[in-house]
Amino acid sequence: MAAPLGVRQIEALPVVPYGELRPRLKSGDLLFTSGDYLVSELIRKFTDSPWSHVGIVFRVDAIDRVLLLESVEDMGVRFAPLSKYLTDYEDGKPYRGRIVIARCARIDRKSLEKIAAFGTDQLTRAYDRQEVLDIAARIALGKPRPRRDQAYICSELVHECFARAGRAFAYDRRGFISPENIWRDARVSLVGRIL
């Protein structure tokens, strides 16, 4: 299990230059962010976690790219160059916050193919804005988890991709899955901090 961390503990981790860490990244690695944006801070507060976002790393060596499969508020499910977080996340500026890469153990080639195939099939699906409201209601009112739909928050996308490979992450006892639930999985370990 990746050690439980707070924001100060993440900030205390040494930042490894991306160019140094990039050759060691593997498809199936996980990107976790701890953002300094209003939405990020709300996610962190409601989930009692330093993490506000999670995505899946994919190496595409044939074109020398490291891509991130993620679901984001303004675009839904997409692939984006991981390097954009470091150089041009928003208006030509890097991501405001902390970023770490983690690795999920026991992801073989066959599992990775299933993760990638399902994730690719979800491209352009909407971000699940309703799920954000539903999570708040479940936290406040203890409502049970609703049925699955075809829109995703970031952690739902990661969970569903890994579930298709028989590697699902456990939901929070309150009926949702957050980046923290994925981080706390016994198979996940820190690779390094890049921002």
Residue pairs with C-beta under 8 A, 6 or more apart in sequence:
1 184
1 185
1 186
1 187
1 188
1 189
2 102
2 183
2 184
2 185
2 188
2 189
2 190
3 190
4 184
5 50
5 183
6 50
7 34
7 44
7 50
7 98
9 50
10 34
10 50
10 98
10 100
10 193
11 98
13 100
13 190
13 192
13 193
14 193
15 193
15 194
15 195
16 192
16 193
16 194
17 194
18 82
18 83
18 86
18 194
21 101
21 191
21 192
21 194
22 66
24 191
25 57
25 59
25 66
25 82
25 101
25 191
26 57
26 59
26 103
27 57
27 58
27 59
27 112
27 116
28 56
28 57
28 58
28 103
28 104
28 107
28 111
28 112
28 115
29 56
29 57
29 101
29 102
29 103
29 104
29 191
30 54
30 55
30 56
30 57
30 101
30 102
30 103
30 104
30 158
30 182
30 188
31 53
31 54
31 55
31 56
31 57
31 68
31 70
31 82
31 85
31 99
31 100
31 101
32 51
32 53
32 54
32 99
32 100
32 101
32 102
32 179
32 182
32 183
33 40
33 51
33 52
33 53
33 54
33 85
33 95
33 97
33 98
33 99
34 40
34 44
34 50
34 51
34 52
34 97
34 98
34 99
35 41
35 52
35 53
35 95
35 96
35 97
36 96
36 97
37 52
37 96
37 97
39 52
39 73
40 52
40 53
40 97
41 52
43 49
43 51
43 52
43 53
43 178
43 179
44 50
44 51
44 52
46 135
46 136
46 139
47 172
47 178
47 179
47 180
48 180
49 178
49 179
49 180
49 183
50 98
50 180
51 178
51 179
51 180
51 183
52 97
52 179
53 70
53 72
53 154
53 179
54 70
54 154
54 155
54 158
54 179
54 182
54 183
55 68
55 69
55 70
55 71
55 154
55 157
55 158
56 68
56 69
56 70
56 115
56 119
56 158
56 161
57 66
57 67
57 68
57 69
57 82
57 101
58 66
58 67
58 68
58 69
58 79
58 116
59 65
59 66
59 67
60 66
60 67
65 81
66 81
66 82
66 83
67 79
67 80
67 81
67 82
68 79
68 80
68 81
68 82
68 85
69 77
69 78
69 79
69 119
69 120
69 157
69 161
70 77
70 78
70 80
70 154
70 157
71 77
71 78
71 125
71 127
71 128
71 152
71 153
71 154
71 156
71 157
72 78
72 127
72 154
73 127
73 129
74 127
75 127
76 124
76 125
76 126
76 127
76 151
76 152
77 119
77 122
77 123
77 124
77 125
77 127
77 152
77 157
78 123
78 124
79 123
85 94
85 95
85 99
85 195
86 94
86 95
86 99
86 194
86 195
87 94
88 94
89 95
89 96
90 96
94 195
95 195
97 195
98 193
98 195
99 193
99 194
99 195
100 190
100 191
100 192
100 193
100 194
101 190
101 191
101 192
101 193
101 194
102 183
102 188
102 189
102 190
102 191
103 188
103 189
103 191
104 162
104 167
104 185
104 187
104 188
105 187
105 188
105 189
106 167
106 187
107 115
107 165
107 167
110 165
111 165
111 166
111 167
112 165
114 164
114 165
114 166
115 161
115 162
115 164
115 165
115 167
117 164
118 160
118 161
118 164
118 165
119 157
119 161
122 152
122 157
122 160
122 161
125 150
125 151
125 152
126 150
126 151
126 152
127 151
127 152
127 153
128 149
128 151
128 152
128 153
128 156
129 151
130 149
130 151
131 149
131 151
131 152
131 153
131 156
131 176
132 153
134 143
134 146
134 176
135 153
135 176
135 178
137 143
138 144
138 145
138 174
138 175
138 176
139 174
142 174
143 175
144 175
145 171
145 175
145 176
152 160
154 179
155 177
155 178
155 179
155 181
155 182
156 177
158 169
158 182
159 168
159 169
159 171
159 177
159 182
162 168
162 169
163 169
167 187
169 177
169 181
169 182
169 185
170 177
170 181
170 185
171 177
171 181
172 178
172 180
172 181
182 188
